[in-house]
Each structure stands twice: as structure tokens, then as C-alpha cells.
Amino acid sequence: GRAEDIFDEVPRQYFDFVISRAVGSIEKLIKLGIPYLREGGRIILMRGKRGLEEWNEIRADQNIKLIEYKKFSLPFIGHQRVILVIAGVL
């Protein structure tokens, strides 16, 4: 299912992790992902090379915090990516 589908049967506040790969803005992904997380859960986002800059632009929200990030290059093509691990305060 899709996180946008509020009528699906996927349980809310159930998962340890919500994972997304560059499919929308960080704010939108967090808004969609937080309802699925159990207490202590994490949202893991793969972003492009500007991922950390994107985070710094929205980090004013006190209900979320960046726990960890990792920069890396994709094999063969060398494009830069950033993995963001975000915790939501539930």
C-alpha cells in the first residue's frame, strides 16, 4: 500500500522503521511516515547529494531530530547520496 492511503489496512504505530528513497520532500515523507512508527521508531531516507542541506532547511520542527547521517557514492556511476536517520517524538 501507499502511506497516502488512509483507508488501507496497514497498522499505525506498529513499525520500527519507515524507509523511503527520494520520492518527495523530507517534510512530506516525515508527515506520512510518523503515524506508522511505534515509540522509538526511525524514519530512514535516502536523499541526493543535497540531503543534509535539505534537512538543515527544515530542522526547526521540534518533533523530529536527526539521529545519524551517512554520505556515500553509488557504485559504478559515482553519484553522491545521503542517508538520513530521523527519530520522531511521539
mmCIF file as gemmi writes it, N, C-alpha and C atoms, coordinates in Angstrom:
data_model
loop_
_atom_site.group_PDB
_atom_site.id
_atom_site.type_symbol
_atom_site.label_atom_id
_atom_site.label_alt_id
_atom_site.label_comp_id
_atom_site.label_asym_id
_atom_site.label_entity_id
_atom_site.label_seq_id
_atom_site.pdbx_PDB_ins_code
_atom_site.Cartn_x
_atom_site.Cartn_y
_atom_site.Cartn_z
_atom_site.occupancy
_atom_site.B_iso_or_equiv
_atom_site.pdbx_formal_charge
_atom_site.auth_seq_id
_atom_site.auth_asym_id
_atom_site.pdbx_PDB_model_num
ATOM 1 N N . GLY Axp A 1 ? 0.81 -1.181 0 1 0 ? 1 A 1
ATOM 2 C CA . GLY Axp A 1 ? 0 0 0 1 0 ? 1 A 1
ATOM 3 C C . GLY Axp A 1 ? 0.857 1.251 0 1 0 ? 1 A 1
ATOM 4 N N . ARG Axp A 2 ? 0.195 2.352 -0.029 1 0 ? 2 A 1
ATOM 5 C CA . ARG Axp A 2 ? 0.865 3.653 -0.018 1 0 ? 2 A 1
ATOM 6 C C . ARG Axp A 2 ? 0.524 4.375 1.282 1 0 ? 2 A 1
ATOM 7 N N . ALA Axp A 3 ? 1.485 5.092 1.817 1 0 ? 3 A 1
ATOM 8 C CA . ALA Axp A 3 ? 1.274 5.826 3.064 1 0 ? 3 A 1
ATOM 9 C C . ALA Axp A 3 ? 0.154 6.855 2.926 1 0 ? 3 A 1
ATOM 10 N N . GLU Axp A 4 ? -0.04 7.351 1.708 1 0 ? 4 A 1
ATOM 11 C CA . GLU Axp A 4 ? -1.082 8.36 1.483 1 0 ? 4 A 1
ATOM 12 C C . GLU Axp A 4 ? -2.496 7.794 1.597 1 0 ? 4 A 1
ATOM 13 N N . ASP Axp A 5 ? -2.641 6.488 1.506 1 0 ? 5 A 1
ATOM 14 C CA . ASP Axp A 5 ? -3.947 5.843 1.524 1 0 ? 5 A 1
ATOM 15 C C . ASP Axp A 5 ? -4.404 5.632 2.969 1 0 ? 5 A 1
ATOM 16 N N . ILE Axp A 6 ? -5.187 6.565 3.487 1 0 ? 6 A 1
ATOM 17 C CA . ILE Axp A 6 ? -5.585 6.495 4.891 1 0 ? 6 A 1
ATOM 18 C C . ILE Axp A 6 ? -6.584 5.382 5.175 1 0 ? 6 A 1
ATOM 19 N N . PHE Axp A 7 ? -7.116 4.759 4.132 1 0 ? 7 A 1
ATOM 20 C CA . PHE Axp A 7 ? -8.098 3.702 4.331 1 0 ? 7 A 1
ATOM 21 C C . PHE Axp A 7 ? -7.502 2.307 4.162 1 0 ? 7 A 1
ATOM 22 N N . ASP Axp A 8 ? -6.17 2.224 4.052 1 0 ? 8 A 1
ATOM 23 C CA . ASP Axp A 8 ? -5.568 0.898 3.918 1 0 ? 8 A 1
ATOM 24 C C . ASP Axp A 8 ? -5.638 0.163 5.261 1 0 ? 8 A 1
ATOM 25 N N . GLU Axp A 9 ? -5.233 -1.08 5.263 1 0 ? 9 A 1
ATOM 26 C CA . GLU Axp A 9 ? -5.294 -1.875 6.487 1 0 ? 9 A 1
ATOM 27 C C . GLU Axp A 9 ? -3.918 -2.036 7.131 1 0 ? 9 A 1
ATOM 28 N N . VAL Axp A 10 ? -2.967 -1.211 6.754 1 0 ? 10 A 1
ATOM 29 C CA . VAL Axp A 10 ? -1.633 -1.265 7.353 1 0 ? 10 A 1
ATOM 30 C C . VAL Axp A 10 ? -1.734 -0.663 8.754 1 0 ? 10 A 1
ATOM 31 N N . PRO Axp A 11 ? -1.264 -1.38 9.776 1 0 ? 11 A 1
ATOM 32 C CA . PRO Axp A 11 ? -1.416 -0.882 11.148 1 0 ? 11 A 1
ATOM 33 C C . PRO Axp A 11 ? -0.595 0.379 11.411 1 0 ? 11 A 1
ATOM 34 N N . ARG Axp A 12 ? -1.159 1.279 12.187 1 0 ? 12 A 1
ATOM 35 C CA . ARG Axp A 12 ? -0.474 2.503 12.583 1 0 ? 12 A 1
ATOM 36 C C . ARG Axp A 12 ? 0.252 2.246 13.898 1 0 ? 12 A 1
ATOM 37 N N . GLN Axp A 13 ? 1.285 3.028 14.169 1 0 ? 13 A 1
ATOM 38 C CA . GLN Axp A 13 ? 2.102 2.926 15.383 1 0 ? 13 A 1
ATOM 39 C C . GLN Axp A 13 ? 2.569 1.483 15.617 1 0 ? 13 A 1
ATOM 40 N N . TYR Axp A 14 ? 3.06 0.847 14.551 1 0 ? 14 A 1
ATOM 41 C CA . TYR Axp A 14 ? 3.401 -0.573 14.604 1 0 ? 14 A 1
ATOM 42 C C . TYR Axp A 14 ? 4.849 -0.859 14.224 1 0 ? 14 A 1
ATOM 43 N N . PHE Axp A 15 ? 5.432 -0.068 13.327 1 0 ? 15 A 1
ATOM 44 C CA . PHE Axp A 15 ? 6.713 -0.411 12.718 1 0 ? 15 A 1
ATOM 45 C C . PHE Axp A 15 ? 7.899 0.254 13.408 1 0 ? 15 A 1
ATOM 46 N N . ASP Axp A 16 ? 9.023 -0.446 13.392 1 0 ? 16 A 1
ATOM 47 C CA . ASP Axp A 16 ? 10.27 0.102 13.926 1 0 ? 16 A 1
ATOM 48 C C . ASP Axp A 16 ? 10.912 1.088 12.951 1 0 ? 16 A 1
ATOM 49 N N . PHE Axp A 17 ? 10.722 0.842 11.65 1 0 ? 17 A 1
ATOM 50 C CA . PHE Axp A 17 ? 11.343 1.673 10.625 1 0 ? 17 A 1
ATOM 51 C C . PHE Axp A 17 ? 10.364 1.974 9.489 1 0 ? 17 A 1
ATOM 52 N N . VAL Axp A 18 ? 10.456 3.188 8.975 1 0 ? 18 A 1
ATOM 53 C CA . VAL Axp A 18 ? 9.81 3.577 7.732 1 0 ? 18 A 1
ATOM 54 C C . VAL Axp A 18 ? 10.952 4.005 6.822 1 0 ? 18 A 1
ATOM 55 N N . ILE Axp A 19 ? 11.012 3.436 5.627 1 0 ? 19 A 1
ATOM 56 C CA . ILE Axp A 19 ? 12.13 3.682 4.72 1 0 ? 19 A 1
ATOM 57 C C . ILE Axp A 19 ? 11.609 4.265 3.414 1 0 ? 19 A 1
ATOM 58 N N . SER Axp A 20 ? 12.297 5.297 2.93 1 0 ? 20 A 1
ATOM 59 C CA . SER Axp A 20 ? 11.905 5.923 1.678 1 0 ? 20 A 1
ATOM 60 C C . SER Axp A 20 ? 13.14 6.282 0.876 1 0 ? 20 A 1
ATOM 61 N N . ARG Axp A 21 ? 12.969 6.305 -0.437 1 0 ? 21 A 1
ATOM 62 C CA . ARG Axp A 21 ? 14.082 6.579 -1.328 1 0 ? 21 A 1
ATOM 63 C C . ARG Axp A 21 ? 13.742 7.728 -2.269 1 0 ? 21 A 1
ATOM 64 N N . ALA Axp A 22 ? 14.008 8.948 -1.829 1 0 ? 22 A 1
ATOM 65 C CA . ALA Axp A 22 ? 13.931 10.152 -2.674 1 0 ? 22 A 1
ATOM 66 C C . ALA Axp A 22 ? 12.642 10.258 -3.488 1 0 ? 22 A 1
ATOM 67 N N . VAL Axp A 23 ? 11.519 10.147 -2.824 1 0 ? 23 A 1
ATOM 68 C CA . VAL Axp A 23 ? 10.253 10.222 -3.556 1 0 ? 23 A 1
ATOM 69 C C . VAL Axp A 23 ? 9.443 11.478 -3.263 1 0 ? 23 A 1
ATOM 70 N N . GLY Axp A 24 ? 9.959 12.375 -2.475 1 0 ? 24 A 1
ATOM 71 C CA . GLY Axp A 24 ? 9.241 13.597 -2.149 1 0 ? 24 A 1
ATOM 72 C C . GLY Axp A 24 ? 10.051 14.432 -1.187 1 0 ? 24 A 1
ATOM 73 N N . SER Axp A 25 ? 9.456 15.503 -0.719 1 0 ? 25 A 1
ATOM 74 C CA . SER Axp A 25 ? 10.168 16.365 0.218 1 0 ? 25 A 1
ATOM 75 C C . SER Axp A 25 ? 10.328 15.654 1.565 1 0 ? 25 A 1
ATOM 76 N N . ILE Axp A 26 ? 11.341 16.061 2.297 1 0 ? 26 A 1
ATOM 77 C CA . ILE Axp A 26 ? 11.575 15.474 3.614 1 0 ? 26 A 1
ATOM 78 C C . ILE Axp A 26 ? 10.365 15.704 4.511 1 0 ? 26 A 1
ATOM 79 N N . GLU Axp A 27 ? 9.817 16.915 4.481 1 0 ? 27 A 1
ATOM 80 C CA . GLU Axp A 27 ? 8.661 17.222 5.321 1 0 ? 27 A 1
ATOM 81 C C . GLU Axp A 27 ? 7.49 16.294 5.026 1 0 ? 27 A 1
ATOM 82 N N . LYS Axp A 28 ? 7.218 16.08 3.741 1 0 ? 28 A 1
ATOM 83 C CA . LYS Axp A 28 ? 6.103 15.22 3.359 1 0 ? 28 A 1
ATOM 84 C C . LYS Axp A 28 ? 6.352 13.775 3.8 1 0 ? 28 A 1
ATOM 85 N N . LEU Axp A 29 ? 7.555 13.292 3.609 1 0 ? 29 A 1
ATOM 86 C CA . LEU Axp A 29 ? 7.873 11.915 3.985 1 0 ? 29 A 1
ATOM 87 C C . LEU Axp A 29 ? 7.762 11.705 5.484 1 0 ? 29 A 1
ATOM 88 N N . ILE Axp A 30 ? 8.177 12.687 6.259 1 0 ? 30 A 1
ATOM 89 C CA . ILE Axp A 30 ? 8.067 12.579 7.712 1 0 ? 30 A 1
ATOM 90 C C . ILE Axp A 30 ? 6.601 12.599 8.127 1 0 ? 30 A 1
ATOM 91 N N . LYS Axp A 31 ? 5.846 13.5 7.553 1 0 ? 31 A 1
ATOM 92 C CA . LYS Axp A 31 ? 4.418 13.591 7.879 1 0 ? 31 A 1
ATOM 93 C C . LYS Axp A 31 ? 3.703 12.276 7.565 1 0 ? 31 A 1
ATOM 94 N N . LEU Axp A 32 ? 4.037 11.673 6.439 1 0 ? 32 A 1
ATOM 95 C CA . LEU Axp A 32 ? 3.415 10.408 6.058 1 0 ? 32 A 1
ATOM 96 C C . LEU Axp A 32 ? 3.918 9.235 6.891 1 0 ? 32 A 1
ATOM 97 N N . GLY Axp A 33 ? 5.192 9.267 7.28 1 0 ? 33 A 1
ATOM 98 C CA . GLY Axp A 33 ? 5.795 8.126 7.953 1 0 ? 33 A 1
ATOM 99 C C . GLY Axp A 33 ? 5.542 8.031 9.439 1 0 ? 33 A 1
ATOM 100 N N . ILE Axp A 34 ? 5.491 9.153 10.13 1 0 ? 34 A 1
ATOM 101 C CA . ILE Axp A 34 ? 5.375 9.149 11.59 1 0 ? 34 A 1
ATOM 102 C C . ILE Axp A 34 ? 4.172 8.339 12.099 1 0 ? 34 A 1
ATOM 103 N N . PRO Axp A 35 ? 3.003 8.402 11.481 1 0 ? 35 A 1
ATOM 104 C CA . PRO Axp A 35 ? 1.872 7.626 12.02 1 0 ? 35 A 1
ATOM 105 C C . PRO Axp A 35 ? 2.105 6.108 12.041 1 0 ? 35 A 1
ATOM 106 N N . TYR Axp A 36 ? 3.014 5.615 11.226 1 0 ? 36 A 1
ATOM 107 C CA . TYR Axp A 36 ? 3.271 4.171 11.157 1 0 ? 36 A 1
ATOM 108 C C . TYR Axp A 36 ? 4.296 3.698 12.186 1 0 ? 36 A 1
ATOM 109 N N . LEU Axp A 37 ? 5.022 4.618 12.8 1 0 ? 37 A 1
ATOM 110 C CA . LEU Axp A 37 ? 6.102 4.254 13.712 1 0 ? 37 A 1
ATOM 111 C C . LEU Axp A 37 ? 5.605 3.959 15.12 1 0 ? 37 A 1
ATOM 112 N N . ARG Axp A 38 ? 6.167 2.913 15.686 1 0 ? 38 A 1
ATOM 113 C CA . ARG Axp A 38 ? 5.939 2.67 17.111 1 0 ? 38 A 1
ATOM 114 C C . ARG Axp A 38 ? 6.859 3.6 17.892 1 0 ? 38 A 1
ATOM 115 N N . GLU Axp A 39 ? 6.663 3.707 19.176 1 0 ? 39 A 1
ATOM 116 C CA . GLU Axp A 39 ? 7.517 4.556 20.007 1 0 ? 39 A 1
ATOM 117 C C . GLU Axp A 39 ? 8.967 4.123 19.851 1 0 ? 39 A 1
ATOM 118 N N . GLY Axp A 40 ? 9.854 5.076 19.627 1 0 ? 40 A 1
ATOM 119 C CA . GLY Axp A 40 ? 11.27 4.78 19.423 1 0 ? 40 A 1
ATOM 120 C C . GLY Axp A 40 ? 11.619 4.432 17.988 1 0 ? 40 A 1
ATOM 121 N N . GLY Axp A 41 ? 10.632 4.437 17.083 1 0 ? 41 A 1
ATOM 122 C CA . GLY Axp A 41 ? 10.874 4.096 15.687 1 0 ? 41 A 1
ATOM 123 C C . GLY Axp A 41 ? 11.671 5.164 14.957 1 0 ? 41 A 1
ATOM 124 N N . ARG Axp A 42 ? 12.178 4.808 13.781 1 0 ? 42 A 1
ATOM 125 C CA . ARG Axp A 42 ? 13.011 5.701 12.983 1 0 ? 42 A 1
ATOM 126 C C . ARG Axp A 42 ? 12.512 5.771 11.548 1 0 ? 42 A 1
ATOM 127 N N . ILE Axp A 43 ? 12.713 6.932 10.943 1 0 ? 43 A 1
ATOM 128 C CA . ILE Axp A 43 ? 12.471 7.108 9.52 1 0 ? 43 A 1
ATOM 129 C C . ILE Axp A 43 ? 13.835 7.177 8.853 1 0 ? 43 A 1
ATOM 130 N N . ILE Axp A 44 ? 14.029 6.362 7.824 1 0 ? 44 A 1
ATOM 131 C CA . ILE Axp A 44 ? 15.299 6.325 7.102 1 0 ? 44 A 1
ATOM 132 C C . ILE Axp A 44 ? 15.04 6.793 5.681 1 0 ? 44 A 1
ATOM 133 N N . LEU Axp A 45 ? 15.725 7.867 5.309 1 0 ? 45 A 1
ATOM 134 C CA . LEU Axp A 45 ? 15.519 8.469 3.994 1 0 ? 45 A 1
ATOM 135 C C . LEU Axp A 45 ? 16.809 8.452 3.196 1 0 ? 45 A 1
ATOM 136 N N . MET Axp A 46 ? 16.749 8.026 1.938 1 0 ? 46 A 1
ATOM 137 C CA . MET Axp A 46 ? 17.878 8.195 1.038 1 0 ? 46 A 1
ATOM 138 C C . MET Axp A 46 ? 17.599 9.444 0.21 1 0 ? 46 A 1
ATOM 139 N N . ARG Axp A 47 ? 18.532 10.379 0.265 1 0 ? 47 A 1
ATOM 140 C CA . ARG Axp A 47 ? 18.399 11.647 -0.443 1 0 ? 47 A 1
ATOM 141 C C . ARG Axp A 47 ? 19.57 11.827 -1.401 1 0 ? 47 A 1
ATOM 142 N N . GLY Axp A 48 ? 19.448 12.793 -2.264 1 0 ? 48 A 1
ATOM 143 C CA . GLY Axp A 48 ? 20.538 13.139 -3.176 1 0 ? 48 A 1
ATOM 144 C C . GLY Axp A 48 ? 21.66 13.837 -2.424 1 0 ? 48 A 1
ATOM 145 N N . LYS Axp A 49 ? 22.622 14.355 -3.157 1 0 ? 49 A 1
ATOM 146 C CA . LYS Axp A 49 ? 23.801 14.951 -2.523 1 0 ? 49 A 1
ATOM 147 C C . LYS Axp A 49 ? 23.468 16.152 -1.651 1 0 ? 49 A 1
ATOM 148 N N . ARG Axp A 50 ? 22.304 16.779 -1.839 1 0 ? 50 A 1
ATOM 149 C CA . ARG Axp A 50 ? 21.886 17.915 -1.025 1 0 ? 50 A 1
ATOM 150 C C . ARG Axp A 50 ? 21.048 17.498 0.188 1 0 ? 50 A 1
ATOM 151 N N . GLY Axp A 51 ? 21.015 16.229 0.486 1 0 ? 51 A 1
ATOM 152 C CA . GLY Axp A 51 ? 20.153 15.729 1.555 1 0 ? 51 A 1
ATOM 153 C C . GLY Axp A 51 ? 20.364 16.391 2.898 1 0 ? 51 A 1
ATOM 154 N N . LEU Axp A 52 ? 21.605 16.597 3.281 1 0 ? 52 A 1
ATOM 155 C CA . LEU Axp A 52 ? 21.877 17.237 4.566 1 0 ? 52 A 1
ATOM 156 C C . LEU Axp A 52 ? 21.473 18.71 4.537 1 0 ? 52 A 1
ATOM 157 N N . GLU Axp A 53 ? 21.672 19.364 3.412 1 0 ? 53 A 1
ATOM 158 C CA . GLU Axp A 53 ? 21.22 20.758 3.262 1 0 ? 53 A 1
ATOM 159 C C . GLU Axp A 53 ? 19.697 20.833 3.362 1 0 ? 53 A 1
ATOM 160 N N . GLU Axp A 54 ? 19.007 19.891 2.718 1 0 ? 54 A 1
ATOM 161 C CA . GLU Axp A 54 ? 17.541 19.847 2.809 1 0 ? 54 A 1
ATOM 162 C C . GLU Axp A 54 ? 17.11 19.717 4.263 1 0 ? 54 A 1
ATOM 163 N N . TRP Axp A 55 ? 17.773 18.825 4.993 1 0 ? 55 A 1
ATOM 164 C CA . TRP Axp A 55 ? 17.442 18.635 6.404 1 0 ? 55 A 1
ATOM 165 C C . TRP Axp A 55 ? 17.637 19.942 7.178 1 0 ? 55 A 1
ATOM 166 N N . ASN Axp A 56 ? 18.762 20.595 6.963 1 0 ? 56 A 1
ATOM 167 C CA . ASN Axp A 56 ? 19.063 21.824 7.687 1 0 ? 56 A 1
ATOM 168 C C . ASN Axp A 56 ? 18.051 22.928 7.401 1 0 ? 56 A 1
ATOM 169 N N . GLU Axp A 57 ? 17.409 22.879 6.258 1 0 ? 57 A 1
ATOM 170 C CA . GLU Axp A 57 ? 16.393 23.87 5.905 1 0 ? 57 A 1
ATOM 171 C C . GLU Axp A 57 ? 15.085 23.653 6.661 1 0 ? 57 A 1
ATOM 172 N N . ILE Axp A 58 ? 14.813 22.44 7.124 1 0 ? 58 A 1
ATOM 173 C CA . ILE Axp A 58 ? 13.529 22.154 7.779 1 0 ? 58 A 1
ATOM 174 C C . ILE Axp A 58 ? 13.671 21.768 9.242 1 0 ? 58 A 1
ATOM 175 N N . ARG Axp A 59 ? 14.849 21.703 9.772 1 0 ? 59 A 1
ATOM 176 C CA . ARG Axp A 59 ? 15.061 21.147 11.108 1 0 ? 59 A 1
ATOM 177 C C . ARG Axp A 59 ? 14.44 21.936 12.246 1 0 ? 59 A 1
ATOM 178 N N . ALA Axp A 60 ? 13.78 23.025 11.982 1 0 ? 60 A 1
ATOM 179 C CA . ALA Axp A 60 ? 13.152 23.826 13.031 1 0 ? 60 A 1
ATOM 180 C C . ALA Axp A 60 ? 12.024 23.078 13.739 1 0 ? 60 A 1
ATOM 181 N N . ASP Axp A 61 ? 11.486 22.03 13.133 1 0 ? 61 A 1
ATOM 182 C CA . ASP Axp A 61 ? 10.412 21.253 13.741 1 0 ? 61 A 1
ATOM 183 C C . ASP Axp A 61 ? 10.951 20.524 14.969 1 0 ? 61 A 1
ATOM 184 N N . GLN Axp A 62 ? 10.413 20.833 16.12 1 0 ? 62 A 1
ATOM 185 C CA . GLN Axp A 62 ? 10.907 20.257 17.371 1 0 ? 62 A 1
ATOM 186 C C . GLN Axp A 62 ? 10.431 18.823 17.612 1 0 ? 62 A 1
ATOM 187 N N . ASN Axp A 63 ? 9.539 18.325 16.768 1 0 ? 63 A 1
ATOM 188 C CA . ASN Axp A 63 ? 9.019 16.966 16.957 1 0 ? 63 A 1
ATOM 189 C C . ASN Axp A 63 ? 9.855 15.898 16.279 1 0 ? 63 A 1
ATOM 190 N N . ILE Axp A 64 ? 10.913 16.298 15.605 1 0 ? 64 A 1
ATOM 191 C CA . ILE Axp A 64 ? 11.787 15.344 14.925 1 0 ? 64 A 1
ATOM 192 C C . ILE Axp A 64 ? 13.234 15.714 15.183 1 0 ? 64 A 1
ATOM 193 N N . LYS Axp A 65 ? 14.115 14.727 15.089 1 0 ? 65 A 1
ATOM 194 C CA . LYS Axp A 65 ? 15.539 15.023 15.214 1 0 ? 65 A 1
ATOM 195 C C . LYS Axp A 65 ? 16.354 14.054 14.366 1 0 ? 65 A 1
ATOM 196 N N . LEU Axp A 66 ? 17.446 14.566 13.847 1 0 ? 66 A 1
ATOM 197 C CA . LEU Axp A 66 ? 18.359 13.752 13.047 1 0 ? 66 A 1
ATOM 198 C C . LEU Axp A 66 ? 19.246 12.969 14.003 1 0 ? 66 A 1
ATOM 199 N N . ILE Axp A 67 ? 19.182 11.655 13.914 1 0 ? 67 A 1
ATOM 200 C CA . ILE Axp A 67 ? 19.956 10.776 14.782 1 0 ? 67 A 1
ATOM 201 C C . ILE Axp A 67 ? 21.324 10.484 14.176 1 0 ? 67 A 1
ATOM 202 N N . GLU Axp A 68 ? 21.335 10.3 12.845 1 0 ? 68 A 1
ATOM 203 C CA . GLU Axp A 68 ? 22.563 9.886 12.171 1 0 ? 68 A 1
ATOM 204 C C . GLU Axp A 68 ? 22.44 10.202 10.686 1 0 ? 68 A 1
ATOM 205 N N . TYR Axp A 69 ? 23.569 10.386 10.033 1 0 ? 69 A 1
ATOM 206 C CA . TYR Axp A 69 ? 23.577 10.51 8.574 1 0 ? 69 A 1
ATOM 207 C C . TYR Axp A 69 ? 24.848 9.884 8.035 1 0 ? 69 A 1
ATOM 208 N N . LYS Axp A 70 ? 24.778 9.473 6.781 1 0 ? 70 A 1
ATOM 209 C CA . LYS Axp A 70 ? 25.93 8.84 6.125 1 0 ? 70 A 1
ATOM 210 C C . LYS Axp A 70 ? 25.958 9.291 4.676 1 0 ? 70 A 1
ATOM 211 N N . LYS Axp A 71 ? 27.071 9.873 4.261 1 0 ? 71 A 1
ATOM 212 C CA . LYS Axp A 71 ? 27.265 10.25 2.862 1 0 ? 71 A 1
ATOM 213 C C . LYS Axp A 71 ? 27.993 9.112 2.154 1 0 ? 71 A 1
ATOM 214 N N . PHE Axp A 72 ? 27.623 8.864 0.901 1 0 ? 72 A 1
ATOM 215 C CA . PHE Axp A 72 ? 28.292 7.82 0.13 1 0 ? 72 A 1
ATOM 216 C C . PHE Axp A 72 ? 28.101 8.065 -1.359 1 0 ? 72 A 1
ATOM 217 N N . SER Axp A 73 ? 28.846 7.327 -2.161 1 0 ? 73 A 1
ATOM 218 C CA . SER Axp A 73 ? 28.742 7.383 -3.623 1 0 ? 73 A 1
ATOM 219 C C . SER Axp A 73 ? 28.155 6.08 -4.13 1 0 ? 73 A 1
ATOM 220 N N . LEU Axp A 74 ? 27.265 6.184 -5.112 1 0 ? 74 A 1
ATOM 221 C CA . LEU Axp A 74 ? 26.703 4.98 -5.71 1 0 ? 74 A 1
ATOM 222 C C . LEU Axp A 74 ? 27.778 4.245 -6.507 1 0 ? 74 A 1
ATOM 223 N N . PRO Axp A 75 ? 27.788 2.929 -6.433 1 0 ? 75 A 1
ATOM 224 C CA . PRO Axp A 75 ? 28.77 2.167 -7.21 1 0 ? 75 A 1
ATOM 225 C C . PRO Axp A 75 ? 28.584 2.398 -8.712 1 0 ? 75 A 1
ATOM 226 N N . PHE Axp A 76 ? 29.645 2.301 -9.431 1 0 ? 76 A 1
ATOM 227 C CA . PHE Axp A 76 ? 29.705 2.397 -10.89 1 0 ? 76 A 1
ATOM 228 C C . PHE Axp A 76 ? 29.489 3.811 -11.421 1 0 ? 76 A 1
ATOM 229 N N . ILE Axp A 77 ? 28.44 4.521 -10.958 1 0 ? 77 A 1
ATOM 230 C CA . ILE Axp A 77 ? 28.165 5.842 -11.53 1 0 ? 77 A 1
ATOM 231 C C . ILE Axp A 77 ? 28.674 6.988 -10.665 1 0 ? 77 A 1
ATOM 232 N N . GLY Axp A 78 ? 28.95 6.73 -9.391 1 0 ? 78 A 1
ATOM 233 C CA . GLY Axp A 78 ? 29.574 7.716 -8.529 1 0 ? 78 A 1
ATOM 234 C C . GLY Axp A 78 ? 28.694 8.851 -8.023 1 0 ? 78 A 1
ATOM 235 N N . HIS Axp A 79 ? 27.397 8.82 -8.294 1 0 ? 79 A 1
ATOM 236 C CA . HIS Axp A 79 ? 26.522 9.891 -7.804 1 0 ? 79 A 1
ATOM 237 C C . HIS Axp A 79 ? 26.507 9.908 -6.276 1 0 ? 79 A 1
ATOM 238 N N . GLN Axp A 80 ? 26.486 11.097 -5.712 1 0 ? 80 A 1
ATOM 239 C CA . GLN Axp A 80 ? 26.502 11.261 -4.267 1 0 ? 80 A 1
ATOM 240 C C . GLN Axp A 80 ? 25.095 11.085 -3.684 1 0 ? 80 A 1
ATOM 241 N N . ARG Axp A 81 ? 25.023 10.435 -2.535 1 0 ? 81 A 1
ATOM 242 C CA . ARG Axp A 81 ? 23.772 10.237 -1.817 1 0 ? 81 A 1
ATOM 243 C C . ARG Axp A 81 ? 24.027 10.455 -0.32 1 0 ? 81 A 1
ATOM 244 N N . VAL Axp A 82 ? 22.935 10.684 0.402 1 0 ? 82 A 1
ATOM 245 C CA . VAL Axp A 82 ? 22.987 10.826 1.858 1 0 ? 82 A 1
ATOM 246 C C . VAL Axp A 82 ? 21.839 10.011 2.456 1 0 ? 82 A 1
ATOM 247 N N . ILE Axp A 83 ? 22.146 9.21 3.452 1 0 ? 83 A 1
ATOM 248 C CA . ILE Axp A 83 ? 21.127 8.504 4.21 1 0 ? 83 A 1
ATOM 249 C C . ILE Axp A 83 ? 20.89 9.304 5.489 1 0 ? 83 A 1
ATOM 250 N N . LEU Axp A 84 ? 19.623 9.655 5.76 1 0 ? 84 A 1
ATOM 251 C CA . LEU Axp A 84 ? 19.255 10.366 6.979 1 0 ? 84 A 1
ATOM 252 C C . LEU Axp A 84 ? 18.444 9.421 7.86 1 0 ? 84 A 1
ATOM 253 N N . VAL Axp A 85 ? 18.812 9.33 9.125 1 0 ? 85 A 1
ATOM 254 C CA . VAL Axp A 85 ? 18.048 8.539 10.089 1 0 ? 85 A 1
ATOM 255 C C . VAL Axp A 85 ? 17.419 9.531 11.059 1 0 ? 85 A 1
ATOM 256 N N . ILE Axp A 86 ? 16.09 9.548 11.073 1 0 ? 86 A 1
ATOM 257 C CA . ILE Axp A 86 ? 15.331 10.556 11.803 1 0 ? 86 A 1
ATOM 258 C C . ILE Axp A 86 ? 14.449 9.882 12.85 1 0 ? 86 A 1
ATOM 259 N N . ALA Axp A 87 ? 14.424 10.476 14.038 1 0 ? 87 A 1
ATOM 260 C CA . ALA Axp A 87 ? 13.551 9.996 15.093 1 0 ? 87 A 1
ATOM 261 C C . ALA Axp A 87 ? 12.417 10.994 15.264 1 0 ? 87 A 1
ATOM 262 N N . GLY Axp A 88 ? 11.232 10.466 15.445 1 0 ? 88 A 1
ATOM 263 C CA . GLY Axp A 88 ? 10.082 11.316 15.724 1 0 ? 88 A 1
ATOM 264 C C . GLY Axp A 88 ? 9.727 11.237 17.192 1 0 ? 88 A 1
ATOM 265 N N . VAL Axp A 89 ? 9.376 12.353 17.768 1 0 ? 89 A 1
ATOM 266 C CA . VAL Axp A 89 ? 8.927 12.383 19.149 1 0 ? 89 A 1
ATOM 267 C C . VAL Axp A 89 ? 7.436 12.113 19.143 1 0 ? 89 A 1
ATOM 268 N N . LEU Axp A 90 ? 7.047 10.959 19.635 1 0 ? 90 A 1
ATOM 269 C CA . LEU Axp A 90 ? 5.633 10.556 19.59 1 0 ? 90 A 1
ATOM 270 C C . LEU Axp A 90 ? 4.935 10.847 20.897 1 0 ? 90 A 1
